[in-house]
Amino acid sequence: MININNLSFGYPNTPELFRNISLHISRGETWAILGPSGCGKTTLLYLLAGLKFPTSGEVTIHGEKILRPRPHSGLILQDYGLLPWSTVRENVALGVNVRKFYGADGKHTPDDFIPKDNVESWIQRLGLSEVVDKFPAQLSGGQRQRTAIARTLALEPDLLLMDEPFSSLDAITRENLQNLTLSLCEEQNITLIIVTHAIEEAAMLGKKILLLDTAPNSTARIFENPNAGSRNSAEFHALCETLWGEMQKRNAP
């Protein structure tokens, strides 16, 4: 599905974050991106989303070079990106309404629309019916996050990009939303790529874990995690210890 080919990227007047790195991600896989602050985790997410572009090399999705945001990629940010003046229903419908106006390619009005009842079905699926007329400031953190997820899934994405989406939530809400995200991605055959600072979250969500080093990153260090989704296995704890050791080793003075 996703091919990153000899990608290099750096911000002006700073060292490169990525140097000739290559990576392949298959459809339906769940990936976690882990690494120290400043290593390029969020930047890599933006490169996949078509919000930033390589200085050399390329990103392709389904064989198409990414030159702008694609309609079937969903991006959920750490602050949820909700419009504070809009209700839950209006926020969930936002992407659908934009799609109706601009079309799936972002340029033309489409001949067929995503049905409106898709918005209502996701409101119900994510347990938002009782708060549908409330504004983001009136919601809990978990409700705001579920609103952001519903808004994204209403557009029927095949790729879901998440930037530390659960970091500000309490432990129980975070665990419930992690489980919900995994189950929805499996059900909808969505490829999930999530950026996190938390080793345990990476081991919970990512069947493959990309561990980035201090920049520049030139190789993809990938840890296989077939037991993703389980927190209580010996394999989960062993993987967490391995990742912890690898990160400590690279952060040592």
KEVEX-397162 format. One record per residue: residue in one letter; y, x, z of N, C-alpha, C in turn; residue number from 1. Coordinates in pm, whole numbers, always signed. Layout:
N
 aa    npy    npx    npz   capy   capx   capz    cpy    cpx    cpz   i
  A      Y      X      Z      Y      X      Z      Y      X      Z NUM
...
//
This chain:
253
 aa    npy    npx    npz   capy   capx   capz    cpy    cpx    cpz   i
  M   -122    +83     +0     +0     +0     +0   +126    +86     +0   1
  I   +139   +174   +102   +256   +260   +113   +215   +403    +84   2
  N   +289   +468     -4   +271   +610    -29   +404   +682     -9   3
  I   +401   +780    +79   +515   +868    +98   +478  +1001    +33   4
  N   +553  +1039    -71   +517  +1153   -153   +622  +1264   -143   5
  N   +586  +1375    -76   +672  +1494    -67   +815  +1457    -28   6
  L   +825  +1375    +74   +955  +1323   +117  +1030  +1425   +201   7
  S  +1157  +1443   +168  +1248  +1522   +251  +1371  +1437   +280   8
  F  +1424  +1453   +402  +1544  +1379   +439  +1613  +1448   +555   9
  G  +1745  +1453   +547  +1826  +1502   +658  +1965  +1440   +649  10
  Y  +2028  +1423   +764  +2165  +1373   +765  +2261  +1488   +734  11
  P  +2380  +1458   +682  +2474  +1565   +648  +2506  +1655   +767  12
  N  +2508  +1784   +741  +2547  +1886   +839  +2453  +1894   +959  13
  T  +2329  +1850   +941  +2228  +1861  +1046  +2099  +1911   +984  14
  P  +2009  +1968  +1065  +1881  +2014  +1010  +1800  +1898   +954  15
  E  +1713  +1927   +858  +1628  +1824   +800  +1538  +1763   +906  16
  L  +1519  +1631   +897  +1421  +1564   +981  +1281  +1572   +920  17
  F  +1275  +1559   +786  +1148  +1563   +715  +1159  +1661   +599  18
  R  +1051  +1737   +577  +1049  +1835   +469   +916  +1827   +395  19
  N   +917  +1767   +279   +799  +1759   +193   +679  +1696   +264  20
  I   +703  +1588   +335   +594  +1522   +407   +533  +1412   +319  21
  S   +401  +1396   +328   +330  +1295   +251   +240  +1215   +344  22
  L   +223  +1086   +311   +148   +996   +399   +104   +874   +319  23
  H    -15   +823   +349    -62   +698   +287    -97   +597   +395  24
  I    -50   +473   +377    -77   +363   +469   -137   +248   +389  25
  S   -254   +201   +429   -323    +95   +356   -280    -43   +405  26
  R   -301   -142   +320   -266   -281   +353   -345   -328   +474  27
  G   -273   -393   +567   -336   -452   +684   -355   -357   +800  28
  E   -321   -229   +784   -335   -134   +894   -221   -152   +995  29
  T   -248   -114  +1119   -144   -110  +1222   -120    +36  +1259  30
  W     +5    +78  +1250    +45   +216  +1278   +150   +217  +1388  31
  A   +142   +316  +1475   +247   +343  +1573   +304   +481  +1544  32
  I   +436   +491  +1549   +505   +619  +1530   +557   +665  +1664  33
  L   +511   +781  +1705   +540   +835  +1838   +598   +975  +1823  34
  G   +684  +1013  +1916   +739  +1148  +1912   +863  +1159  +1999  35
  P   +913  +1281  +2018  +1030  +1302  +2104  +1157  +1244  +2044  36
  S  +1257  +1223  +2128  +1385  +1171  +2080  +1443  +1266  +1976  37
  G  +1499  +1207  +1870  +1564  +1286  +1767  +1470  +1342  +1662  38
  C  +1341  +1305  +1666  +1245  +1363  +1571  +1243  +1289  +1438  39
  G  +1304  +1170  +1431  +1311  +1098  +1305  +1230   +970  +1299  40
  K  +1187   +918  +1414  +1102   +797  +1414  +1173   +679  +1349  41
  T  +1292   +646  +1399  +1365   +532  +1344  +1410   +559  +1201  42
  T  +1447   +682  +1171  +1485   +716  +1035  +1371   +692   +938  43
  L  +1249   +726   +976  +1134   +702   +890  +1116   +552   +867  44
  L  +1138   +473   +970  +1130   +328   +956  +1234   +278   +854  45
  Y  +1355   +331   +861  +1461   +290   +769  +1431   +335   +626  46
  L  +1366   +449   +611  +1326   +494   +478  +1222   +399   +418  47
  L  +1130   +352   +502  +1030   +256   +455  +1093   +121   +424  48
  A  +1199    +86   +497  +1265    -43   +477  +1360    -43   +358  49
  G  +1388    +75   +302  +1483    +81   +192  +1627    +77   +237  50
  L  +1652   +112   +363  +1788   +118   +416  +1845   +259   +409  51
  K  +1759   +357   +399  +1797   +496   +373  +1705   +548   +263  52
  F  +1747   +659   +199  +1674   +707    +82  +1650   +857    +92  53
  P  +1536   +903    +46  +1503  +1045    +57  +1602  +1132    -21  54
  T  +1622  +1253    +29  +1698  +1351    -49  +1611  +1410   -158  55
  S  +1479  +1407   -138  +1384  +1440   -244  +1253  +1371   -212  56
  G  +1165  +1360   -312  +1042  +1285   -293  +1068  +1135   -306  57
  E   +968  +1056   -267   +983   +913   -285   +893   +835   -190  58
  V   +930   +708   -170   +848   +610   -100   +813   +502   -200  59
  T   +684   +471   -214   +643   +360   -299   +563   +261   -217  60
  I   +579   +132   -247   +501    +25   -185   +441    -58   -298  61
  H   +309    -68   -296   +237   -132   -406   +277    -72   -541  62
  G   +297    +59   -542   +328   +129   -665   +472   +122   -709  63
  E   +555    +49   -637   +697    +34   -673   +783   +126   -588  64
  K   +862   +209   -654   +950   +300   -582  +1057   +221   -507  65
  I  +1078   +257   -381  +1173   +184   -297  +1314   +237   -323  66
  L  +1395   +153   -387  +1533   +187   -418  +1632    +97   -345  67
  R  +1579     -5   -275  +1660    -98   -197  +1565   -177   -109  68
  P  +1614   -253    -13  +1523   -335    +69  +1443   -431    -17  69
  R  +1314   -445    +15  +1229   -534    -64  +1211   -666    +11  70
  P  +1194   -778    -61  +1191   -910     +3  +1071   -933    +93  71
  H   +961   -857    +74   +842   -882   +153   +825   -781   +268  72
  S   +931   -710   +298   +931   -622   +416  +1017   -686   +524  73
  G   +964   -697   +645  +1039   -751   +758  +1071   -641   +856  74
  L  +1195   -639   +905  +1240   -537   +999  +1291   -604  +1125  75
  I  +1235   -567  +1240  +1278   -620  +1369  +1331   -504  +1453  76
  L  +1457   -514  +1492  +1524   -406  +1563  +1513   -425  +1714  77
  Q  +1550   -320  +1785  +1538   -320  +1931  +1624   -428  +1995  78
  D  +1741   -455  +1936  +1830   -557  +1994  +1809   -695  +1932  79
  Y  +1700   -709  +1855  +1655   -835  +1795  +1737   -879  +1675  80
  G  +1865   -844  +1666  +1946   -877  +1550  +1974  -1025  +1534  81
  L  +1980  -1100  +1644  +2008  -1244  +1635  +2159  -1268  +1627  82
  L  +2197  -1373  +1556  +2338  -1412  +1551  +2372  -1488  +1678  83
  P  +2467  -1438  +1759  +2495  -1500  +1889  +2554  -1640  +1879  84
  W  +2616  -1673  +1765  +2679  -1805  +1748  +2584  -1907  +1686  85
  S  +2459  -1868  +1663  +2362  -1957  +1600  +2251  -1993  +1698  86
  T  +2200  -2112  +1684  +2090  -2157  +1770  +1960  -2088  +1729  87
  V  +1855  -2111  +1808  +1724  -2057  +1775  +1681  -2103  +1637  88
  R  +1693  -2235  +1612  +1653  -2287  +1481  +1732  -2222  +1368  89
  E  +1862  -2208  +1387  +1946  -2147  +1283  +1912  -2001  +1262  90
  N  +1880  -1930  +1370  +1841  -1789  +1357  +1707  -1775  +1284  91
  V  +1612  -1861  +1318  +1482  -1853  +1252  +1495  -1884  +1103  92
  A  +1585  -1977  +1069  +1603  -2018   +929  +1694  -1924   +851  93
  L  +1755  -1826   +917  +1856  -1743   +850  +1802  -1674   +725  94
  G  +1687  -1607   +739  +1633  -1535   +625  +1596  -1627   +510  95
  V  +1540  -1744   +543  +1504  -1841   +440  +1629  -1888   +366  96
  N  +1736  -1914   +439  +1859  -1961   +375  +1921  -1854   +287  97
  V  +1916  -1729   +334  +1966  -1619   +250  +1881  -1605   +125  98
  R  +1748  -1618   +140  +1658  -1609    +25  +1687  -1720    -76  99
  K  +1717  -1838    -27  +1749  -1949   -118  +1873  -1920   -201 100
  F  +1969  -1853   -138  +2097  -1828   -206  +2084  -1714   -306 101
  Y  +2021  -1603   -262  +2017  -1483   -345  +1889  -1468   -427 102
  G  +1784  -1537   -387  +1658  -1519   -455  +1577  -1407   -394 103
  A  +1450  -1400   -430  +1359  -1301   -374  +1398  -1160   -411 104
  D  +1464  -1141   -526  +1504  -1006   -566  +1643   -969   -516 105
  G  +1706  -1057   -439  +1838  -1028   -384  +1950  -1041   -484 106
  K  +1920  -1089   -606  +2022  -1095   -711  +2035  -1233   -775 107
  H  +1924  -1306   -781  +1924  -1430   -856  +1875  -1545   -770 108
  T  +1927  -1662   -797  +1878  -1781   -729  +1737  -1811   -779 109
  P  +1641  -1829   -690  +1503  -1850   -733  +1479  -1993   -781 110
  D  +1372  -2010   -858  +1333  -2143   -904  +1257  -2220   -797 111
  D  +1186  -2147   -713  +1112  -2214   -606  +1148  -2150   -473 112
  F  +1158  -2232   -371  +1202  -2186   -239  +1084  -2183   -144 113
  I  +1097  -2102    -40  +1003  -2111    +70  +1028  -2245   +139 114
  P   +926  -2327   +160   +949  -2461   +215  +1013  -2455   +353 115
  K  +1102  -2548   +379  +1175  -2551   +506  +1081  -2570   +625 116
  D   +971  -2644   +603   +882  -2670   +715   +810  -2544   +761 117
  N   +819  -2435   +682   +767  -2306   +726   +843  -2257   +849 118
  V   +973  -2282   +851  +1055  -2245   +966  +1010  -2323  +1090 119
  E   +994  -2453  +1075   +955  -2535  +1189   +816  -2498  +1239 120
  S   +727  -2464  +1148   +591  -2429  +1192   +590  -2302  +1274 121
  W   +673  -2204  +1237   +678  -2080  +1315   +750  -2101  +1448 122
  I   +847  -2191  +1452   +910  -2226  +1579   +805  -2280  +1676 123
  Q   +718  -2365  +1625   +612  -2421  +1709   +507  -2317  +1745 124
  R   +465  -2236  +1647   +362  -2136  +1670   +402  -2036  +1779 125
  L   +529  -2002  +1783   +576  -1902  +1877   +634  -1963  +2004 126
  G   +610  -2091  +2027   +645  -2155  +2153   +794  -2166  +2177 127
  L   +870  -2195  +2071  +1015  -2200  +2083  +1071  -2342  +2074 128
  S   +985  -2441  +2067  +1030  -2579  +2046  +1125  -2627  +2155 129
  E  +1101  -2586  +2280  +1183  -2634  +2391  +1320  -2568  +2397 130
  V  +1339  -2458  +2325  +1468  -2387  +2330  +1534  -2384  +2192 131
  V  +1489  -2469  +2102  +1528  -2459  +1962  +1677  -2478  +1940 132
  D  +1745  -2550  +2030  +1888  -2574  +2015  +1973  -2486  +2106 133
  K  +1910  -2389  +2169  +1984  -2297  +2256  +2032  -2176  +2176 134
  F  +2131  -2106  +2233  +2186  -1986  +2171  +2122  -1862  +2235 135
  P  +2126  -1747  +2165  +2059  -1628  +2218  +2096  -1592  +2361 136
  A  +2222  -1612  +2398  +2265  -1577  +2534  +2197  -1663  +2640 137
  Q  +2142  -1777  +2599  +2076  -1869  +2693  +1925  -1843  +2702 138
  L  +1876  -1744  +2628  +1733  -1719  +2621  +1693  -1599  +2706 139
  S  +1567  -1596  +2744  +1511  -1476  +2806  +1487  -1370  +2699 140
  G  +1459  -1248  +2742  +1430  -1141  +2646  +1309  -1174  +2560 141
  G  +1206  -1229  +2621  +1086  -1265  +2546  +1113  -1374  +2444 142
  Q  +1197  -1471  +2479  +1230  -1578  +2385  +1313  -1525  +2268 143
  R  +1404  -1432  +2296  +1482  -1371  +2188  +1391  -1293  +2094 144
  Q  +1295  -1221  +2151  +1205  -1144  +2066  +1117  -1236  +1982 145
  R  +1068  -1344  +2041   +987  -1438  +1964  +1068  -1505  +1853 146
  T  +1198  -1528  +1879  +1285  -1583  +1775  +1296  -1485  +1659 147
  A  +1313  -1357  +1691  +1322  -1256  +1585  +1192  -1246  +1506 148
  I  +1078  -1257  +1574   +949  -1253  +1506   +932  -1375  +1416 149
  A   +969  -1493  +1468   +958  -1616  +1388  +1045  -1609  +1264 150
  R  +1167  -1557  +1277  +1258  -1545  +1162  +1196  -1456  +1054 151
  T  +1129  -1350  +1097  +1068  -1257  +1001   +944  -1318   +936 152
  L   +857  -1380  +1015   +733  -1434   +961   +758  -1555   +871 153
  A   +871  -1623   +889   +903  -1736   +802   +921  -1692   +657 154
  L   +948  -1563   +637   +965  -1509   +502   +835  -1457   +442 155
  E   +725  -1475   +514   +592  -1437   +466   +586  -1291   +423 156
  P   +617  -1197   +513   +616  -1055   +477   +473  -1002   +468 157
  D   +457   -894   +390   +330   -821   +392   +343   -691   +471 158
  L   +467   -657   +510   +494   -535   +587   +590   -570   +699 159
  L   +552   -537   +822   +637   -563   +939   +672   -430  +1004 160
  L   +801   -400  +1007   +853   -277  +1066   +925   -313  +1195 161
  M   +888   -247  +1305   +944   -282  +1435   +994   -155  +1504 162
  D  +1118   -158  +1551  +1180    -42  +1615  +1193    -68  +1765 163
  E  +1099    -15  +1843  +1097    -31  +1988  +1127   -175  +2030 164
  P  +1054   -272  +1979  +1090   -412  +2000  +1066   -463  +2140 165
  F   +983   -395  +2220   +945   -449  +2351   +997   -364  +2466 166
  S  +1081   -266  +2438  +1118   -168  +2540  +1199   -226  +2655 167
  S  +1274   -334  +2630  +1361   -389  +2735  +1297   -506  +2810 168
  L  +1170   -535  +2783  +1104   -650  +2842  +1025   -611  +2966 169
  D  +1002   -709  +3054   +918   -683  +3171   +774   -666  +3126 170
  A   +692   -610  +3215   +557   -567  +3178   +471   -681  +3126 171
  I   +475   -798  +3192   +390   -910  +3151   +434   -965  +3016 172
  T   +567   -984  +2998   +617  -1034  +2871   +586   -935  +2759 173
  R   +602   -807  +2788   +574   -704  +2687   +428   -708  +2644 174
  E   +337   -719  +2740   +195   -723  +2707   +160   -847  +2626 175
  N   +217   -962  +2664   +189  -1086  +2591   +238  -1077  +2446 176
  L   +357  -1019  +2426   +411  -1009  +2291   +338   -903  +2208 177
  Q   +290   -798  +2273   +207   -701  +2201    +81   -769  +2148 178
  N    +16   -846  +2234   -106   -917  +2193    -76  -1017  +2081 179
  L    +36  -1089  +2095    +74  -1186  +1994    +99  -1118  +1859 180
  T   +170  -1007  +1861   +200   -935  +1738    +74   -890  +1667 181
  L    -20   -834  +1742   -146   -788  +1683   -224   -904  +1622 182
  S   -231  -1016  +1694   -308  -1129  +1644   -245  -1190  +1520 183
  L   -111  -1198  +1516    -43  -1254  +1399    -58  -1163  +1278 184
  C    -50  -1032  +1299    -65   -939  +1188   -206   -944  +1131 185
  E   -305   -957  +1219   -443   -967  +1171   -463  -1097  +1094 186
  E   -410  -1205  +1149   -425  -1336  +1085   -359  -1342   +948 187
  Q   -241  -1282   +936   -163  -1290   +812   -186  -1169   +721 188
  N   -273  -1078   +761   -299   -955   +686   -170   -877   +661 189
  I    -92   -861   +766    +36   -790   +760    +15   -645   +804 190
  T    +72   -554   +729    +75   -414   +770   +184   -397   +875 191
  L   +147   -340   +989   +242   -323  +1100   +271   -176  +1121 192
  I   +400   -142  +1128   +443     -7  +1164   +546    -21  +1273 193
  I   +515    +33  +1390   +602    +16  +1506   +642   +153  +1561 194
  V   +771   +169  +1586   +824   +288  +1651   +827   +264  +1801 195
  T   +780   +361  +1877   +781   +347  +2023   +798   +484  +2089 196
  H   +854   +482  +2210   +858   +602  +2295   +740   +604  +2392 197
  A   +670   +491  +2405   +569   +476  +2509   +430   +509  +2456 198
  I   +365   +605  +2517   +233   +647  +2474   +134   +531  +2485 199
  E   +139   +457  +2596    +45   +347  +2616    +65   +239  +2510 200
  E   +189   +212  +2472   +214   +111  +2370   +160   +157  +2235 201
  A   +178   +285  +2204   +124   +338  +2079    -27   +324  +2075 202
  A    -93   +356  +2187   -239   +347  +2193   -287   +203  +2191 203
  M   -205   +111  +2236   -241    -31  +2236   -229    -91  +2096 204
  L   -123    -56  +2023    -90   -125  +1899   -137    -54  +1773 205
  G   -143    +77  +1774   -169   +149  +1651   -314   +189  +1632 206
  K   -378   +136  +1529   -511   +186  +1494   -501   +327  +1438 207
  K   -381   +359  +1390   -349   +497  +1356   -215   +530  +1419 208
  I   -206   +649  +1477    -85   +690  +1547    -31   +815  +1479 209
  L    +92   +804  +1429   +159   +918  +1367   +244   +986  +1474 210
  L   +207  +1108  +1508   +280  +1184  +1611   +373  +1282  +1542 211
  L   +503  +1257  +1556   +603  +1345  +1498   +640  +1454  +1597 212
  D   +679  +1567  +1542   +722  +1680  +1623   +874  +1693  +1616 213
  T   +926  +1792  +1687  +1067  +1825  +1672  +1094  +1861  +1526 214
  A  +1203  +1812  +1473  +1234  +1832  +1331  +1247  +1982  +1297 215
  P  +1212  +2017  +1171  +1170  +1930  +1062  +1019  +1902  +1065 216
  N   +981  +1780  +1029   +841  +1742  +1018   +796  +1765   +874 217
  S   +691  +1846   +858   +640  +1876   +725   +495  +1834   +707 218
  T   +427  +1799   +816   +289  +1751   +807   +276  +1623   +888 219
  A   +186  +1535   +843   +160  +1410   +914    +43  +1430  +1009 220
  R    +70  +1428  +1139    -33  +1444  +1240    -78  +1305  +1284 221
  I   -198  +1267  +1244   -246  +1131  +1261   -364  +1129  +1357 222
  F   -359  +1038  +1455   -468  +1018  +1550   -532   +883  +1521 223
  E   -662   +885  +1496   -736   +762  +1472   -760   +690  +1605 224
  N   -747   +557  +1602   -759   +479  +1725   -830   +346  +1696 225
  P   -960   +349  +1671  -1032   +227  +1635  -1035   +122  +1745 226
  N  -1004   +162  +1870  -1008    +69  +1983   -872     +9  +2015 227
  A   -778    +15  +1920   -647    -46  +1943   -663   -193  +1979 228
  G   -579   -238  +2073   -587   -376  +2120   -653   -388  +2255 229
  S   -712   -279  +2302   -779   -280  +2433   -713   -177  +2524 230
  R   -675   -222  +2644   -609   -133  +2739   -703    -76  +2845 231
  N   -822   -130  +2854   -906   -100  +2970  -1026    -13  +2939 232
  S  -1035    +38  +2817  -1152   +119  +2782  -1129   +265  +2818 233
  A  -1239   +336  +2833  -1231   +479  +2859  -1167   +551  +2741 234
  E  -1192   +500  +2619  -1135   +562  +2499   -983   +548  +2498 235
  F   -932   +433  +2545   -787   +413  +2552   -723   +518  +2643 236
  H   -778   +536  +2762   -721   +631  +2858   -736   +775  +2809 237
  A   -846   +805  +2741   -864   +940  +2689   -762   +970  +2579 238
  L   -736   +870  +2493   -637   +890  +2388   -498   +908  +2446 239
  C   -464   +830  +2548   -334   +845  +2613   -318   +985  +2670 240
  E   -423  +1037  +2732   -417  +1172  +2788   -400  +1276  +2677 241
  T   -469  +1255  +2566   -457  +1349  +2454   -314  +1349  +2398 242
  L   -259  +1229  +2377   -124  +1219  +2324    -21  +1277  +2421 243
  W    -42  +1250  +2550    +47  +1306  +2652    +45  +1458  +2647 244
  G    -74  +1515  +2638    -86  +1660  +2632    -20  +1719  +2508 245
  E    -38  +1652  +2394    +22  +1701  +2270   +174  +1696  +2277 246
  M   +229  +1590  +2335   +374  +1579  +2345   +431  +1679  +2446 247
  Q   +361  +1700  +2556   +405  +1799  +2653   +405  +1939  +2593 248
  K   +301  +1968  +2516   +288  +2100  +2455   +406  +2130  +2364 249
  R   +452  +2028  +2291   +559  +2050  +2194   +697  +2039  +2257 250
  N   +705  +1981  +2376   +834  +1974  +2445   +854  +2085  +2546 251
  A   +751  +2171  +2559   +762  +2281  +2655   +870  +2380  +2612 252
  P   +945  +2437  +2710  +1051  +2533  +2673   +993  +2660  +2615 253
//
